[in-house]
């Protein structure tokens, strides 16, 4: 089947993304979002050439997504028959402005690339702006909740002890769960209490650091692990393979549900960042620890402290109080 012009350029764009070593997750997100937009242009606007796409078409697509709701637009009928989106509990529910803004961001990346490549004369995304969103405060896990969560893991069993150490390490280092599950024992430098993270989102290695308490816990866990598996992975499955993110999320959810706690691995990473700032850490060092591409990303993600938290932070760091005048 012959590709339309837009479909051809999408394939070319994805090859370009691969040449830049973008992660598979990012490329997959680009492909999925842009295919849906191209289907909309073809079916609703009868447009198959990038040169014909105007700013108004993009704005109308945004409105179209908002009105149609979740999973109502599919890349192909074959996809609908396989995945049956109409059976989902959130089918047709309102798409959040955060998700819409992600669609806009991806469309802008694609058309900016087309313009830079000289494939279009006028760039239709030049004046397209993101939708204003109401920032939701990140849900904090309290010390009491965290202690209760740790007590729910059955540390007499390999998988229970392994998962408990993973949760502790997330809270102590701020690593992403995907980075944590890919760790090998050799990545740990016990002398300097740091870990070399190699499987990162931006494919750029970095070091994270852990506490003296975590040092003891990790040493004890590794001795325990070696009685069950010979894998070089720090947190392997019983089959000596790398545990999937989905599998860990599912197991964590099951344990947390026993104390009626809703918790997600990324939430623990957020918790680390928030506590790091509250304990006097600076945003620039935090940005490097988290592996963000820029300090701006960190600021946008974590500078939403409440008045009470700001007051507490002030009292801990008042210059005059420190001088004891």
Secondary structure as the mmCIF struct_conf table of DSSP 4:
data_model
#
loop_
_struct_conf.conf_type_id
_struct_conf.id
_struct_conf.beg_label_comp_id
_struct_conf.beg_label_asym_id
_struct_conf.beg_label_seq_id
_struct_conf.end_label_comp_id
_struct_conf.end_label_asym_id
_struct_conf.end_label_seq_id
HELX_LH_PP_P HELX_LH_PP_P1 UNK A 2 UNK A 4
HELX_RH_AL_P HELX_RH_AL_P1 UNK A 5 UNK A 19
TURN_TY1_P TURN_TY1_P1 UNK A 20 UNK A 21
HELX_RH_AL_P HELX_RH_AL_P2 UNK A 24 UNK A 45
BEND BEND1 UNK A 49 UNK A 49
HELX_RH_3T_P HELX_RH_3T_P1 UNK A 50 UNK A 52
HELX_RH_AL_P HELX_RH_AL_P3 UNK A 55 UNK A 68
TURN_TY1_P TURN_TY1_P2 UNK A 70 UNK A 71
BEND BEND2 UNK A 75 UNK A 75
HELX_RH_AL_P HELX_RH_AL_P4 UNK A 77 UNK A 83
HELX_RH_3T_P HELX_RH_3T_P2 UNK A 85 UNK A 87
BEND BEND3 UNK A 88 UNK A 88
TURN_TY1_P TURN_TY1_P3 UNK A 89 UNK A 92
HELX_LH_PP_P HELX_LH_PP_P2 UNK A 93 UNK A 96
HELX_RH_AL_P HELX_RH_AL_P5 UNK A 97 UNK A 116
TURN_TY1_P TURN_TY1_P4 UNK A 117 UNK A 118
BEND BEND4 UNK A 119 UNK A 119
BEND BEND5 UNK A 121 UNK A 122
TURN_TY1_P TURN_TY1_P5 UNK A 124 UNK A 127
HELX_LH_PP_P HELX_LH_PP_P3 UNK A 130 UNK A 132
HELX_LH_PP_P HELX_LH_PP_P4 UNK A 134 UNK A 142
HELX_RH_AL_P HELX_RH_AL_P6 UNK A 143 UNK A 151
TURN_TY1_P TURN_TY1_P6 UNK A 152 UNK A 152
BEND BEND6 UNK A 153 UNK A 153
TURN_TY1_P TURN_TY1_P7 UNK A 155 UNK A 156
BEND BEND7 UNK A 157 UNK A 157
HELX_RH_AL_P HELX_RH_AL_P7 UNK A 158 UNK A 173
HELX_RH_AL_P HELX_RH_AL_P8 UNK A 177 UNK A 181
TURN_TY1_P TURN_TY1_P8 UNK A 182 UNK A 182
STRN STRN1 UNK A 184 UNK A 184
HELX_RH_3T_P HELX_RH_3T_P3 UNK A 185 UNK A 187
STRN STRN2 UNK A 188 UNK A 189
TURN_TY1_P TURN_TY1_P9 UNK A 190 UNK A 193
STRN STRN3 UNK A 194 UNK A 197
BEND BEND8 UNK A 199 UNK A 199
TURN_TY1_P TURN_TY1_P10 UNK A 201 UNK A 202
BEND BEND9 UNK A 203 UNK A 203
STRN STRN4 UNK A 206 UNK A 209
HELX_RH_AL_P HELX_RH_AL_P9 UNK A 212 UNK A 225
TURN_TY1_P TURN_TY1_P11 UNK A 226 UNK A 228
BEND BEND10 UNK A 232 UNK A 232
STRN STRN5 UNK A 233 UNK A 233
TURN_TY1_P TURN_TY1_P12 UNK A 234 UNK A 235
STRN STRN6 UNK A 236 UNK A 236
TURN_TY1_P TURN_TY1_P13 UNK A 238 UNK A 239
BEND BEND11 UNK A 240 UNK A 241
STRN STRN7 UNK A 242 UNK A 242
HELX_LH_PP_P HELX_LH_PP_P5 UNK A 243 UNK A 244
HELX_RH_AL_P HELX_RH_AL_P10 UNK A 245 UNK A 257
TURN_TY1_P TURN_TY1_P14 UNK A 258 UNK A 260
HELX_RH_AL_P HELX_RH_AL_P11 UNK A 265 UNK A 278
TURN_TY1_P TURN_TY1_P15 UNK A 279 UNK A 280
HELX_RH_AL_P HELX_RH_AL_P12 UNK A 283 UNK A 290
TURN_TY1_P TURN_TY1_P16 UNK A 291 UNK A 291
BEND BEND12 UNK A 293 UNK A 294
HELX_RH_AL_P HELX_RH_AL_P13 UNK A 295 UNK A 302
HELX_RH_AL_P HELX_RH_AL_P14 UNK A 307 UNK A 317
HELX_RH_AL_P HELX_RH_AL_P15 UNK A 319 UNK A 323
TURN_TY1_P TURN_TY1_P17 UNK A 324 UNK A 324
#
